[in-house]
């Protein structure tokens, strides 16, 4: 079960180190935001190439596409439409400058959506937390209380997929009793009946996690980074590509 979150695979992107994936997400997001419009096409081609190399099915991007379409409609109505301050909203007009600025903004947002969905699709939740926590380690030495935030973040990223799996199991158990009712009200009632057992399961899992953390010596301000896999040549090549990417965008701009 992937629930349009993480998609297991054996591609080269799946095998990359979690630290490199997190760094790549931040680094490419910054350049998508900062680069001029002439360089956005290079970013688009690069992201499409990454999607191709990831071997992720296109259907995994469905939810991101729906969210992008809804956000696009909002920005088109609020940014591309121009109206007089003394007149009604429907008395305005479409301006080419507003349409161009909105299109450029939506282009950047679409690339960010695509990059984020790609990152989530090739990175397991636990690796996401470990990779993010790695970059907090230098700050923890100065501000020890940040360790609690890092620990909560890591556990949350790992705990959410577990809850989704429990919810799916409860849904399958309910299907064994018969088909879902056709009435919308009855469907809502059936779903609401699944909430108490899901809540009890969540509390039981949380209690087990707390006992395991205490047994391993985790207390407030004592977060310890989990060991990483061995750094490979593919990871090193990924670092070189990330460092070369701004130069490629600059050459494209010229």
Backbone as numpy.savetxt, mean C-alpha at the origin, in Angstrom:
# Nx Ny Nz CAx CAy CAz Cx Cy Cz
-5.41 -17.49 -0.37 -6.26 -16.29 -0.37 -5.38 -15.05 -0.37
-5.64 -14.09 -1.27 -4.86 -12.87 -1.29 -5.69 -11.64 -1.00
-7.02 -11.74 -1.21 -7.92 -10.62 -0.91 -7.42 -9.32 -1.53
-6.80 -9.42 -2.72 -6.28 -8.27 -3.43 -5.28 -7.50 -2.58
-4.52 -8.20 -1.74 -3.48 -7.54 -0.94 -2.13 -8.08 -1.42
-1.61 -9.10 -0.77 -0.35 -9.69 -1.19 -0.61 -10.88 -2.12
0.17 -10.95 -3.18 0.01 -12.04 -4.14 1.31 -12.85 -4.17
1.31 -14.07 -3.63 2.54 -14.87 -3.61 3.04 -15.14 -5.03
4.35 -15.10 -5.17 4.95 -15.35 -6.48 6.43 -15.63 -6.36
7.05 -15.97 -7.47 8.47 -16.29 -7.50 9.23 -15.37 -8.44
8.69 -14.20 -8.72 9.38 -13.27 -9.60 10.60 -12.67 -8.91
11.43 -12.00 -9.70 12.62 -11.38 -9.15 12.26 -10.29 -8.15
11.17 -9.59 -8.40 10.75 -8.53 -7.48 10.27 -9.10 -6.15
9.63 -10.26 -6.18 9.21 -10.90 -4.94 10.39 -11.28 -4.07
11.52 -11.64 -4.69 12.67 -12.14 -3.94 13.58 -11.03 -3.44
13.30 -9.79 -3.78 14.14 -8.68 -3.33 14.00 -8.48 -1.82
15.03 -7.89 -1.24 15.04 -7.64 0.20 13.96 -6.62 0.56
13.36 -6.80 1.73 12.28 -5.90 2.17 12.77 -4.47 2.33
14.02 -4.29 2.77 14.56 -2.94 2.93 14.66 -2.22 1.59
15.04 -2.95 0.56 15.13 -2.35 -0.77 13.75 -1.97 -1.30
12.76 -2.80 -1.04 11.40 -2.51 -1.51 10.85 -1.25 -0.84
11.04 -1.13 0.47 10.56 0.06 1.17 11.30 1.31 0.69
12.62 1.20 0.55 13.40 2.33 0.06 12.98 2.71 -1.36
12.72 1.70 -2.20 12.27 1.98 -3.56 10.92 2.67 -3.59
10.01 2.24 -2.72 8.69 2.87 -2.65 8.81 4.35 -2.30
9.61 4.66 -1.29 9.77 6.06 -0.87 10.51 6.86 -1.94
11.59 6.31 -2.46 12.43 7.01 -3.42 11.68 7.32 -4.72
11.00 6.34 -5.28 10.27 6.56 -6.52 9.06 7.47 -6.31
8.42 7.37 -5.15 7.29 8.26 -4.87 7.73 9.71 -4.84
8.89 9.97 -4.26 9.40 11.33 -4.22 9.68 11.87 -5.62
10.27 11.04 -6.47 10.60 11.52 -7.80 9.37 11.64 -8.69
8.37 10.82 -8.45 7.10 11.01 -9.17 6.46 12.33 -8.79
6.60 12.72 -7.52 6.01 13.97 -7.05 6.81 15.18 -7.51
8.14 15.07 -7.52 8.99 16.23 -7.81 9.29 16.42 -9.29
9.33 15.38 -10.06 9.78 15.48 -11.44 8.80 16.29 -12.27
9.29 17.04 -13.27 8.39 17.81 -14.15 7.59 16.89 -15.05
6.66 17.49 -15.76 5.74 16.66 -16.55 6.47 15.94 -17.68
7.60 16.50 -18.15 8.32 15.82 -19.22 8.88 14.47 -18.78
9.13 14.31 -17.47 9.71 13.07 -16.96 8.67 12.06 -16.51
7.39 12.45 -16.49 6.36 11.53 -16.03 6.20 10.33 -16.96
6.45 10.54 -18.25 6.35 9.43 -19.18 7.41 8.37 -18.88
8.62 8.82 -18.50 9.67 7.87 -18.12 9.27 7.10 -16.87
8.69 7.80 -15.90 8.19 7.12 -14.71 7.11 6.11 -15.05
6.23 6.48 -15.96 5.14 5.58 -16.35 5.68 4.32 -17.01
6.63 4.49 -17.94 7.22 3.32 -18.61 7.95 2.44 -17.61
8.68 3.06 -16.68 9.40 2.28 -15.68 8.47 1.49 -14.78
7.37 2.09 -14.35 6.42 1.38 -13.49 5.72 0.26 -14.24
5.37 0.50 -15.47 4.75 -0.57 -16.28 5.71 -1.74 -16.45
7.00 -1.44 -16.60 8.00 -2.51 -16.71 8.09 -3.29 -15.41
8.02 -2.60 -14.27 8.05 -3.29 -12.98 6.83 -4.18 -12.79
5.67 -3.69 -13.22 4.45 -4.50 -13.12 4.59 -5.76 -13.99
5.17 -5.60 -15.16 5.38 -6.76 -16.03 6.34 -7.77 -15.40
7.40 -7.28 -14.79 8.39 -8.17 -14.16 7.85 -8.84 -12.90
6.86 -8.22 -12.27 6.31 -8.79 -11.03 5.40 -9.98 -11.29
4.90 -10.13 -12.52 4.00 -11.23 -12.90 2.70 -11.20 -12.08
2.30 -10.01 -11.65 1.04 -9.87 -10.93 -0.12 -9.83 -11.93
-1.21 -10.53 -11.63 -2.38 -10.45 -12.52 -3.01 -9.07 -12.49
-3.52 -8.66 -13.62 -4.09 -7.31 -13.74 -5.27 -7.11 -12.80
-5.98 -8.19 -12.49 -7.17 -8.05 -11.64 -6.82 -7.56 -10.24
-5.57 -7.71 -9.81 -5.18 -7.23 -8.49 -5.21 -5.71 -8.39
-5.16 -5.04 -9.53 -5.16 -3.59 -9.54 -6.58 -3.03 -9.67
-7.58 -3.88 -9.58 -8.96 -3.45 -9.79 -9.42 -2.46 -8.73
-9.16 -2.77 -7.45 -9.61 -1.88 -6.39 -8.91 -0.53 -6.46
-7.62 -0.53 -6.81 -6.89 0.74 -6.96 -7.45 1.55 -8.12
-7.87 0.87 -9.18 -8.45 1.56 -10.32 -9.77 2.22 -9.95
-10.61 1.51 -9.19 -11.88 2.09 -8.77 -11.66 3.32 -7.88
-10.69 3.21 -6.96 -10.40 4.34 -6.09 -9.87 5.53 -6.89
-9.04 5.25 -7.89 -8.50 6.32 -8.72 -9.59 6.99 -9.55
-10.52 6.22 -10.07 -11.61 6.80 -10.86 -12.46 7.72 -9.98
-12.79 7.27 -8.77 -13.57 8.12 -7.87 -12.84 9.39 -7.50
-11.54 9.28 -7.24 -10.76 10.47 -6.91 -10.63 11.40 -8.11
-10.55 10.82 -9.30 -10.45 11.64 -10.51 -11.71 12.46 -10.73
-12.86 11.86 -10.52 -14.11 12.60 -10.68 -14.18 13.77 -9.69
-13.70 13.55 -8.48 -13.71 14.61 -7.48 -12.80 15.76 -7.90
-11.58 15.45 -8.35 -10.65 16.50 -8.73 -11.09 17.23 -9.99
-11.70 16.51 -10.92 -12.18 17.16 -12.14 -13.26 18.18 -11.82
-14.17 17.82 -10.91 -15.26 18.74 -10.57 -14.80 19.91 -9.72
-13.75 19.72 -8.94 -13.30 20.79 -8.04 -12.17 21.65 -8.61
-11.36 21.09 -9.52 -10.19 21.82 -10.00 -10.32 22.28 -11.45
-10.88 21.44 -12.30 -10.96 21.80 -13.71 -12.12 22.74 -14.02
-13.08 22.81 -13.13 -14.26 23.66 -13.35 -14.01 25.03 -12.72
-14.23 26.09 -13.49 -14.00 27.46 -13.03 -15.33 28.20 -13.01
-15.57 28.95 -11.96 -16.81 29.69 -11.85 -16.54 31.04 -11.19
-17.46 31.97 -11.43 -17.33 33.30 -10.85 -17.68 33.25 -9.37
-16.98 34.03 -8.59 -17.22 34.04 -7.15 -18.62 34.55 -6.81
-19.19 35.39 -7.67 -20.52 35.94 -7.40 -21.64 35.13 -8.02
-21.29 34.11 -8.79 -22.32 33.34 -9.47 -22.49 31.96 -8.87
-23.46 31.22 -9.39 -23.71 29.86 -8.92 -22.68 28.92 -9.53
-22.59 27.75 -8.93 -21.59 26.79 -9.38 -21.83 26.36 -10.82
-23.08 26.12 -11.19 -23.38 25.63 -12.54 -23.24 26.71 -13.61
-22.95 27.95 -13.20 -22.75 29.03 -14.16 -21.27 29.19 -14.55
-20.43 28.28 -14.10 -19.02 28.34 -14.43 -18.72 27.76 -15.80
-17.46 27.44 -16.06 -17.04 26.94 -17.35 -15.77 26.11 -17.16
-15.50 25.28 -18.17 -14.27 24.50 -18.17 -13.13 25.36 -18.71
-12.03 25.38 -18.00 -10.87 26.14 -18.45 -9.76 25.18 -18.84
-9.06 25.51 -19.94 -7.99 24.63 -20.41 -6.85 24.56 -19.39
-6.58 25.67 -18.73 -5.53 25.66 -17.71 -5.91 24.76 -16.55
-7.18 24.81 -16.14 -7.63 23.94 -15.05 -7.62 22.48 -15.45
-8.02 22.19 -16.69 -8.01 20.81 -17.17 -6.58 20.27 -17.24
-5.66 21.10 -17.74 -4.27 20.65 -17.84 -3.65 20.40 -16.48
-3.87 21.32 -15.52 -3.31 21.15 -14.18 -3.92 19.93 -13.49
-5.23 19.72 -13.68 -5.88 18.56 -13.07 -5.38 17.26 -13.67
-5.21 17.25 -15.00 -4.69 16.05 -15.65 -3.29 15.70 -15.19
-2.44 16.72 -14.99 -1.09 16.46 -14.51 -1.10 15.93 -13.08
-1.96 16.50 -12.26 -2.08 16.03 -10.88 -2.59 14.59 -10.83
-3.60 14.28 -11.64 -4.14 12.92 -11.64 -3.12 11.93 -12.21
-2.30 12.37 -13.13 -1.24 11.50 -13.65 -0.29 11.09 -12.53
0.11 12.06 -11.73 1.01 11.75 -10.61 0.32 10.83 -9.59
-0.94 11.13 -9.28 -1.67 10.31 -8.31 -1.84 8.89 -8.82
-2.13 8.74 -10.11 -2.27 7.40 -10.68 -0.98 6.60 -10.59
0.16 7.24 -10.82 1.44 6.55 -10.70 1.72 6.15 -9.25
1.36 7.02 -8.31 1.54 6.68 -6.89 0.66 5.49 -6.52
-0.58 5.48 -7.00 -1.48 4.35 -6.75 -0.89 3.06 -7.31
-0.38 3.13 -8.54 0.18 1.95 -9.18 1.41 1.44 -8.43
2.28 2.37 -8.02 3.49 1.98 -7.29 3.15 1.36 -5.94
2.22 1.97 -5.23 1.84 1.44 -3.92 1.20 0.07 -4.03
0.34 -0.11 -5.04 -0.31 -1.42 -5.21 0.71 -2.47 -5.59
1.70 -2.09 -6.38 2.76 -3.02 -6.74 3.57 -3.43 -5.51
3.88 -2.47 -4.67 4.64 -2.75 -3.45 3.89 -3.72 -2.54
2.61 -3.48 -2.35 1.81 -4.34 -1.48 1.67 -5.74 -2.09
1.58 -5.80 -3.43 1.39 -7.09 -4.08 2.60 -8.00 -4.03
3.82 -7.44 -3.96 5.03 -8.26 -3.99 5.69 -8.36 -2.62
5.14 -7.72 -1.60 5.77 -7.70 -0.28 4.80 -8.24 0.76
5.13 -9.34 1.43 4.25 -9.85 2.50 4.11 -8.83 3.62
2.99 -8.86 4.36 2.77 -7.87 5.42 3.88 -7.83 6.46
4.38 -9.01 6.86 5.44 -9.02 7.86 6.70 -8.35 7.34
7.05 -8.59 6.07 8.22 -7.94 5.50 8.02 -6.44 5.38
6.80 -6.00 5.13 6.54 -4.56 5.09 6.88 -3.92 6.43
6.40 -4.54 7.51 6.69 -3.99 8.83 8.17 -4.02 9.15
8.85 -5.13 8.81 10.28 -5.25 9.09 11.07 -4.22 8.30
10.71 -4.04 7.02 11.42 -3.07 6.19 11.24 -1.65 6.68
10.02 -1.30 7.09 9.78 0.05 7.60 10.50 0.25 8.92
10.46 -0.77 9.78 11.12 -0.66 11.09 12.62 -0.47 10.96
13.21 -1.02 9.91 14.66 -0.90 9.72 15.09 0.56 9.63
14.29 1.38 8.96 14.65 2.78 8.78 14.34 3.62 10.01
13.64 3.04 10.98 13.39 3.73 12.25 14.48 3.43 13.28
15.30 2.44 13.04 16.31 2.05 14.03 17.24 3.18 14.43
17.76 4.00 13.50 18.61 5.11 13.94 17.89 6.12 14.83
16.59 6.32 14.56 15.82 7.28 15.36 15.54 6.71 16.74
15.37 5.38 16.84 15.08 4.75 18.12 16.22 4.99 19.11
17.44 5.04 18.62 18.58 5.26 19.50 18.53 6.65 20.14
17.90 7.60 19.47 17.78 8.96 20.01 16.49 9.13 20.79
15.41 8.57 20.27 14.10 8.66 20.92 13.59 7.24 21.17
13.88 6.65 22.31 13.52 5.24 22.56 12.03 4.97 22.51
11.20 5.97 22.78 9.76 5.74 22.80 9.21 5.44 21.41
9.95 5.80 20.38 9.49 5.48 19.03 9.46 3.97 18.81
10.22 3.24 19.62 10.23 1.78 19.50 8.84 1.19 19.68
8.04 1.79 20.55 6.67 1.29 20.74 5.84 1.46 19.47
5.99 2.61 18.82 5.27 2.84 17.57 5.69 1.85 16.50
6.99 1.58 16.40 7.49 0.64 15.40 6.95 -0.76 15.67
6.92 -1.15 16.94 6.41 -2.48 17.29 4.92 -2.59 16.95
4.15 -1.57 17.25 2.72 -1.57 16.94 2.50 -1.63 15.42
3.30 -0.87 14.69 3.18 -0.88 13.24 3.47 -2.26 12.66
4.53 -2.88 13.15 4.89 -4.22 12.66 3.80 -5.24 12.97
3.27 -5.20 14.18 2.23 -6.14 14.56 0.94 -5.90 13.78
0.63 -4.63 13.52 -0.60 -4.32 12.78 -0.54 -4.85 11.36
0.59 -4.62 10.70 0.73 -5.10 9.32 0.67 -6.63 9.25
1.13 -7.28 10.31 1.06 -8.75 10.33 -0.31 -9.25 10.78
-1.00 -8.48 11.60 -2.24 -8.94 12.21 -3.44 -8.78 11.29
-3.44 -7.75 10.45 -4.59 -7.50 9.58 -4.85 -8.66 8.63
-3.84 -9.20 7.92 -4.13 -10.37 7.06 -4.66 -11.57 7.82
-4.21 -11.74 9.07 -4.71 -12.86 9.88 -6.20 -12.68 10.14
-6.61 -11.46 10.44 -8.04 -11.20 10.67 -8.85 -11.43 9.40
-8.29 -11.06 8.27 -8.99 -11.29 7.01 -9.17 -12.78 6.75
-8.16 -13.57 7.07 -8.28 -15.01 6.91 -9.34 -15.59 7.85
-9.37 -15.09 9.08 -10.40 -15.55 10.01 -11.79 -15.17 9.52
-11.92 -13.96 8.96 -13.22 -13.54 8.44 -13.65 -14.41 7.27
-12.71 -14.83 6.42 -13.06 -15.70 5.31 -13.50 -17.07 5.80
-12.83 -17.58 6.83 -13.23 -18.88 7.38 -14.63 -18.82 7.98
-14.93 -17.72 8.67 -16.27 -17.56 9.23 -17.31 -17.46 8.11
-16.95 -16.76 7.02 -17.88 -16.67 5.90 -18.14 -18.02 5.25
-17.08 -18.84 5.12 -17.28 -20.18 4.55 -18.12 -21.05 5.47
-17.91 -20.91 6.78 -18.73 -21.67 7.73 -20.20 -21.28 7.61
-20.45 -19.99 7.39 -21.83 -19.54 7.22 -22.42 -20.07 5.92
-21.61 -20.18 4.85 -22.12 -20.68 3.58 -22.52 -22.15 3.67
-21.91 -22.90 4.57 -22.26 -24.31 4.74 -23.69 -24.47 5.26
-24.19 -23.44 5.91 -25.55 -23.51 6.43 -26.61 -23.20 5.37
-26.18 -22.73 4.22 -27.13 -22.38 3.17 -26.70 -21.14 2.44
-27.39 -20.80 1.36 -27.05 -19.63 0.57 -27.37 -18.35 1.33
-26.66 -17.28 0.91 -26.91 -15.98 1.53 -28.30 -15.49 1.13
-29.01 -14.85 2.02 -30.34 -14.33 1.68 -30.26 -13.27 0.59
-31.30 -13.12 -0.17 -31.32 -12.16 -1.26 -31.65 -10.76 -0.77
-32.36 -10.65 0.33 -32.70 -9.34 0.85 -31.45 -8.64 1.39
-31.31 -7.35 1.08 -30.15 -6.60 1.56 -30.16 -6.48 3.07
-31.31 -6.29 3.66 -31.40 -6.19 5.11 -30.98 -7.49 5.78
-31.40 -8.61 5.23 -31.02 -9.90 5.80 -29.53 -10.18 5.62
-28.95 -9.70 4.52 -27.50 -9.86 4.34 -26.74 -9.07 5.40
-27.16 -7.84 5.64 -26.52 -7.04 6.68 -26.65 -7.72 8.04
-27.80 -8.31 8.29 -28.01 -9.00 9.56 -27.10 -10.22 9.68
-26.93 -10.97 8.60 -26.07 -12.14 8.63 -24.60 -11.74 8.85
-24.19 -10.65 8.20 -22.81 -10.19 8.39 -22.58 -9.69 9.81
-23.57 -8.99 10.37 -23.43 -8.49 11.74 -23.33 -9.64 12.74
-23.93 -10.77 12.42 -23.83 -11.93 13.32 -22.43 -12.54 13.32
-21.65 -12.26 12.29 -20.28 -12.78 12.23 -19.29 -11.91 13.01
-19.71 -10.70 13.37 -18.78 -9.78 14.05 -18.38 -10.27 15.45
-19.32 -10.74 16.30 -18.90 -11.21 17.64 -17.87 -12.33 17.61
-18.07 -13.42 16.81 -17.00 -14.44 16.80 -15.69 -13.93 16.25
-15.75 -13.01 15.27 -14.51 -12.44 14.75 -13.81 -11.60 15.81
-14.59 -10.87 16.60 -14.01 -10.07 17.68 -13.38 -10.95 18.74
-14.05 -12.03 19.09 -13.49 -12.96 20.08 -12.19 -13.60 19.56
-12.19 -13.96 18.30 -10.97 -14.54 17.72 -9.83 -13.52 17.72
-10.15 -12.27 17.43 -9.13 -11.23 17.43 -8.55 -11.03 18.82
-9.41 -11.01 19.83 -8.92 -10.83 21.20 -8.05 -12.02 21.63
-8.44 -13.22 21.22 -7.65 -14.40 21.57 -6.28 -14.35 20.88
-6.25 -13.95 19.62 -4.98 -13.84 18.92 -4.11 -12.76 19.55
-4.72 -11.63 19.91 -3.96 -10.54 20.53 -3.37 -10.97 21.86
-4.12 -11.76 22.63 -3.61 -12.24 23.90 -2.43 -13.19 23.70
-2.51 -14.03 22.67 -1.40 -14.93 22.38 -0.16 -14.15 21.95
-0.34 -13.12 21.14 0.80 -12.31 20.71 1.44 -11.60 21.90
0.61 -11.08 22.82 1.15 -10.38 23.99 1.96 -11.32 24.87
1.47 -12.54 25.07 2.22 -13.50 25.88 3.54 -13.88 25.22
3.53 -14.04 23.90 4.77 -14.38 23.20 5.78 -13.24 23.28
5.30 -12.00 23.18 6.21 -10.86 23.26 6.83 -10.75 24.65
6.02 -10.95 25.68 6.56 -10.89 27.03 7.55 -12.01 27.29
7.26 -13.18 26.73 8.18 -14.31 26.92 9.53 -14.06 26.26
9.54 -13.27 25.19 10.78 -12.97 24.48 11.45 -11.69 24.97
10.89 -11.06 26.00 11.52 -9.90 26.61 11.16 -8.58 26.00
10.08 -8.52 25.22 9.66 -7.25 24.64 8.84 -6.47 25.66
9.33 -5.27 26.00 8.58 -4.35 26.87 8.60 -2.98 26.22
8.07 -1.99 26.89 8.00 -0.64 26.34 9.41 -0.12 26.06
9.63 0.35 24.84 10.91 0.92 24.46 12.02 -0.07 24.20
11.68 -1.35 24.02 12.72 -2.37 23.83 12.52 -3.12 22.52
12.12 -2.44 21.48 11.94 -3.10 20.19 13.29 -3.54 19.64
13.35 -4.75 19.12 14.55 -5.27 18.51 14.24 -5.68 17.07
15.06 -5.21 16.17 14.84 -5.48 14.76 15.01 -6.97 14.47
14.12 -7.50 13.62 14.20 -8.90 13.22 15.28 -9.05 12.15
15.97 -10.16 12.17 17.05 -10.38 11.22 16.51 -10.46 9.80
17.33 -10.02 8.85 16.95 -9.99 7.44 17.61 -11.14 6.70
17.09 -11.37 5.50 17.72 -12.37 4.64 19.05 -11.83 4.12
19.83 -12.72 3.54 21.14 -12.33 3.04 21.00 -11.36 1.87
21.83 -10.32 1.88 21.82 -9.31 0.81 22.43 -9.93 -0.44
21.70 -9.93 -1.55 22.13 -10.60 -2.76 22.61 -9.60 -3.80
23.16 -10.13 -4.88 23.59 -9.28 -5.99 22.40 -8.59 -6.65
21.27 -9.26 -6.69 20.07 -8.63 -7.25 19.66 -7.41 -6.43
19.77 -7.50 -5.11 19.47 -6.35 -4.26 20.45 -5.21 -4.53
21.72 -5.54 -4.72 22.71 -4.51 -5.00 22.45 -3.84 -6.34
22.04 -4.62 -7.33 21.70 -4.03 -8.63 20.47 -3.13 -8.49
19.55 -3.51 -7.62 18.40 -2.66 -7.38 18.78 -1.31 -6.80
19.77 -1.30 -5.92 20.26 -0.04 -5.35 20.85 0.84 -6.45
21.63 0.24 -7.35 22.23 1.00 -8.44 21.15 1.60 -9.35
20.09 0.84 -9.61 19.01 1.34 -10.46 18.31 2.51 -9.79
18.08 2.42 -8.49 17.42 3.52 -7.79 18.28 4.78 -7.81
19.60 4.62 -7.66 20.49 5.78 -7.69 20.59 6.37 -9.09
20.48 5.52 -10.12 20.57 5.98 -11.50 19.27 6.61 -11.99
18.16 6.31 -11.33 16.85 6.76 -11.81 16.74 8.29 -11.91
17.16 9.07 -10.89 17.07 10.54 -11.04 17.87 11.07 -12.22
19.03 10.47 -12.49 19.83 10.90 -13.65 19.09 10.64 -14.95
18.41 9.51 -15.03 17.63 9.19 -16.22 16.50 10.19 -16.41
15.83 10.57 -15.32 14.77 11.57 -15.42 15.32 12.92 -15.84
16.50 13.27 -15.34 17.11 14.56 -15.71 17.47 14.59 -17.18
18.02 13.50 -17.70 18.36 13.43 -19.12 17.12 13.51 -19.99
16.03 12.89 -19.52 14.78 12.96 -20.27 14.23 14.36 -20.28
14.42 15.10 -19.18 13.93 16.47 -19.10 14.67 17.38 -20.07
16.00 17.11 -20.25 16.77 17.91 -21.18 16.36 17.63 -22.63
